[in-house]
Amino acid sequence: MKAVHTIEEVREQVREWKKQGLKVGLVPTMGALHAGHLSLIKKSVETCNRTVVSVFVNPIQFCPGEDLDKYPRTFEKDCETAKIADLIFAPSPKEMYGEGHILSNDFLTYVIPPYFYTDKLCGKSRVGHFDGVCTVVNKLFNIVQPDFAFFGEKDRQQLIIIKKMVKDLNIPIEIVGCPIVREESGLALSSRNSYLTPEQKQDALALSKILFNIQNCYKKGITDISALKETAYAFLNKNHDLEYLEFRDEEDLEEKTIADDRTIVFIALRLGNVRLIDNVSLKG
Ligand code: AMP
């Protein structure tokens, strides 16, 4: 496994692989790699001949006041975790966006996903977040030119938006969605879990408990969404600041009027300053 930091180096390596007829997989990440990221890397290694992992804390997907500066950066450890991959691409913000990125003429072109997909769920409180995500993912696609790209269902709204972007813009890359990796407790792995105090980590179990309880109730035959939502309150205490609990379609994020097998239940809540998200498909 080799780590490179420039666009030219990654292009040169991928060009060589392509000449040999090898299939290339890309796993885009912001680093602070954990077993969730590793599951995507493993899937890529199984599916493709060569795997590139990008490690880039993308400044343009953070909103003002978010955790850009304190986002965990653990590059040495990431190289160890991702060692089954063939190449790590870890560019600087300058390499991706030029000098004085964001407000300079070096970088002006954004990819804006459809409003209908971004005016809800995480997009509602994180205005512009998915513009930043689609823009960087497009840039990474153009830099690496992979055959496959791997994304986690942990960020389900992101996965749905990226699939839509790839379809709408005829991007010749197959998007592979990978299941959420959880701790034994049910807590979905996330780089942001490192912000949690031990007490908050206990409180964080509410997310998966709420979702799995709703999934069980649905399996027992309850399809009324108000009734399913009601069940969440048993798991919430004064530390939980619930941002949303919503039932939406797995493909177009349309709000559901009745729960069915195409329904994804999305949750976001804040514990102090830490914002956590999770989701579950009702079909299980
Ligand atoms: P991030 O570094 O948080 O941007 O995540 C990079 C990729 O890893 C995204 O496609 C995430 O959805 C995915 N990912 C993060 N956490 C998990 C998890 N617990 N299980 C599966 N995939 C995950």
Residues whose N, C-alpha, C, O or C-beta is under 5 A from the ligand:
A	BS01	AMP	P28 T29 M30 G31 G36 H37 F150 F151 G152 E153 K154 D155 C178 P179 I180 V181 A188 L189 S190
